[in-house]
């Protein structure tokens, strides 16, 4: 795939450009205006990507679903990972991180199993028994609240490609320039309002108000949206 990157020039290299995730979703919705009322399916990555995705889906009157992925976490850190697992079972391991942290095979396998179990639980939590939509000729807009190292977005893209998605667009409020470069060839278009570079990067720095999104709250937001728009949804 050949992608083009769309950003907001006045946001480049700046921090604190969004009031919160809802505001970030509203900004992205304006960038994605051309797709309003069309046929794309918005896929939010739980949990942090869900509030952003809901705002986009509301503004553009598009259907909403979730693409569940999880980092494969380091045993001693509940935030940092060395890979990710996708909703279809796709696994991506960052071999550079494995070497850097000196992770042995049993540790890799144990942490990967934990991530797989988390993904299976979250798929059930968010989607219940609903069948996965047929994406063969479907355009999807994959949404998260930001891209740092990019492990979750990588595996989400792999899972979507495995399902045969017709066209893949990534829309995120903020991202590291290097991570965007690593996924450009795998998507059709990239929308990122706030692109930053440098050695120090945190997704949270793009937001003036930042907190963790509880998965129960994210589930409520998804189901509330789908209940309100059920006649419009065809997923």
C-alpha positions in Angstrom: 0.0 0.0 0.0 1.1 3.6 -0.5 -0.1 6.0 2.1 -0.1 9.7 2.5 0.1 11.5 5.9 -2.3 14.3 6.8 -1.5 16.4 9.8 -2.1 19.9 11.2 1.0 22.0 10.6 0.4 24.3 13.5 0.3 21.3 15.9 3.7 19.9 14.9 6.1 19.3 17.7 3.7 20.8 20.3 2.4 19.4 23.5 -0.9 20.0 25.2 -2.8 20.6 22.0 -5.9 18.6 23.1 -8.2 19.3 26.0 -8.9 15.5 26.3 -9.7 12.5 24.2 -13.2 13.8 23.2 -11.6 17.0 21.9 -9.0 15.0 20.0 -11.8 13.0 18.4 -13.5 16.1 17.3 -10.3 17.5 15.7 -9.8 14.2 13.9 -13.4 14.2 12.7 -12.8 17.5 11.0 -9.7 16.1 9.3 -11.8 13.1 8.2 -14.8 15.2 6.9 -14.6 13.7 3.4 -15.8 10.4 4.7 -18.9 11.7 6.5 -22.0 9.6 5.8 -20.0 7.2 3.6 -19.3 3.6 4.1 -16.2 3.4 6.3 -16.4 1.4 9.6 -14.8 3.1 12.6 -12.7 0.7 14.7 -11.6 2.0 18.1 -8.7 0.3 20.0 -9.8 -0.2 23.6 -9.6 1.3 26.0 -8.0 4.7 25.3 -9.0 4.8 21.6 -12.7 4.3 22.3 -13.6 7.9 23.4 -11.7 9.2 20.4 -13.4 6.8 18.0 -16.9 7.5 19.4 -16.5 11.2 18.8 -15.4 10.5 15.2 -18.3 8.1 14.6 -20.8 10.6 16.0 -19.6 13.5 14.0 -19.3 11.6 10.7 -22.4 9.4 11.2 -20.4 6.2 10.7 -20.8 2.8 12.3 -18.6 1.9 15.2 -16.9 -1.3 16.4 -13.7 -2.2 18.3 -10.4 -3.8 17.3 -9.2 -5.4 20.4 -5.4 -5.7 20.9 -3.1 -5.8 23.8 0.5 -5.2 24.5 2.7 -8.1 25.6 3.9 -6.5 28.8 7.3 -6.7 30.5 6.9 -8.7 33.7 8.0 -5.8 35.9 6.0 -3.0 34.1 2.3 -2.7 33.7 2.6 -0.1 30.8 5.7 -1.0 28.8 5.6 -3.9 26.4 7.8 -5.9 24.0 5.1 -6.8 21.4 1.4 -7.2 21.0 -1.5 -9.6 20.3 -4.4 -8.9 18.0 -8.1 -9.9 18.1 -7.4 -12.7 15.5 -4.5 -14.2 17.4 -1.8 -12.3 15.5 1.3 -11.9 17.6 4.1 -9.4 17.0 7.3 -9.5 19.0 9.8 -6.7 19.0 13.1 -8.6 18.8 15.1 -5.5 19.6 13.3 -5.1 22.9 13.7 -8.8 23.7 17.4 -8.6 23.2 17.7 -5.3 25.1 15.9 -6.6 28.2 17.4 -10.0 27.9 14.1 -11.8 28.0 14.2 -15.6 27.9 11.9 -17.9 26.0 9.7 -19.0 29.1 9.2 -15.3 30.0 8.2 -14.4 26.4 5.8 -17.3 26.3 4.3 -16.6 29.7 3.7 -12.9 28.9 2.4 -13.7 25.5 -0.2 -16.1 26.9 -1.3 -13.4 29.4 -1.8 -11.0 26.6 -3.8 -13.6 24.6 -6.0 -14.3 27.5 -6.6 -10.5 28.0 -7.5 -10.1 24.3 -10.0 -13.1 24.4 -11.6 -11.7 27.6 -11.9 -8.2 26.1 -13.3 -9.5 22.8 -16.1 -11.2 24.8 -16.6 -8.1 26.9 -16.9 -5.6 24.0 -18.4 -7.8 21.3 -20.3 -10.5 23.1 -21.4 -13.2 20.7 -21.7 -10.9 17.7 -19.9 -12.2 14.6 -17.0 -10.2 13.2 -18.2 -8.0 10.3 -17.2 -9.1 6.8 -14.4 -6.7 5.9 -13.6 -8.1 2.5 -14.6 -5.0 0.6 -14.9 -2.7 3.6 -13.0 0.5 4.2 -12.0 0.8 7.9 -10.7 3.7 9.9 -8.6 2.4 12.8 -8.5 4.8 15.7 -6.4 5.0 18.9 -5.5 7.8 21.2 -1.9 7.9 20.1 1.1 6.0 18.8 4.3 5.8 20.7 6.4 2.7 19.9 3.6 1.4 17.7 3.3 -2.2 18.8 -0.5 -2.2 19.3 -1.1 -0.4 16.0 1.2 -2.8 14.1 -0.6 -5.9 15.3 -4.0 -4.3 14.8 -3.1 -3.7 11.2 -1.8 -7.3 10.8 -5.2 -8.6 12.1 -7.2 -6.3 9.8 -5.1 -7.4 6.8 -5.7 -11.0 7.8 -9.4 -10.4 7.7 -9.1 -9.0 4.2 -10.1 -5.4 4.9 -10.5 -3.6 1.6 -8.9 -0.3 2.6 -7.3 0.7 5.8 -7.0 4.3 7.2 -5.3 5.0 10.5 -6.5 8.1 12.4 -4.7 9.1 15.7 -4.5 12.4 17.5 -0.8 12.2 18.2 2.2 10.0 17.2 5.9 9.8 17.1 7.2 10.6 13.6 9.4 7.5 13.5 6.6 5.1 14.4 4.4 6.6 11.7 7.1 6.0 9.2 7.2 2.3 10.2 3.5 1.8 9.3 3.1 4.1 6.3 3.6 1.3 3.8 0.9 -0.8 5.5 -2.0 1.6 5.2 -3.8 3.6 2.6 -3.9 6.9 4.5 -2.7 8.2 7.8 -4.4 11.1 9.7 -2.4 12.4 12.7 -3.2 15.8 14.0 -0.1 16.2 16.2 3.2 14.7 14.9 6.3 14.9 17.1 9.8 13.7 17.0 12.7 13.6 19.5 14.0 11.0 22.0 11.4 11.8 24.7 7.8 11.0 23.6 4.7 10.3 25.6 1.2 10.1 24.1 -0.2 11.7 27.3 1.9 14.9 26.6 -0.5 15.8 23.7 -3.4 16.1 26.2 -4.0 18.8 28.8 -6.3 16.3 30.7 -5.2 12.7 30.7 -6.3 9.6 32.6 -6.6 5.9 32.1 -9.9 4.8 30.5 -11.5 2.0 32.4 -12.5 -0.9 30.2 -16.0 -1.0 31.7 -16.5 2.7 30.8 -15.1 2.1 27.3 -17.6 -0.8 26.9 -20.4 1.4 28.1 -19.5 4.0 25.5 -19.4 1.5 22.6 -22.6 -0.2 23.6 -24.4 3.2 24.2 -23.4 4.4 20.7 -24.5 1.1 19.1 -27.8 1.2 20.9 -28.5 4.7 19.7 -27.5 4.0 16.1 -28.6 0.4 15.8 -30.9 1.0 12.8 -28.0 2.7 11.0 -25.5 0.0 11.8 -25.0 -2.8 9.5 -22.2 -4.7 11.3 
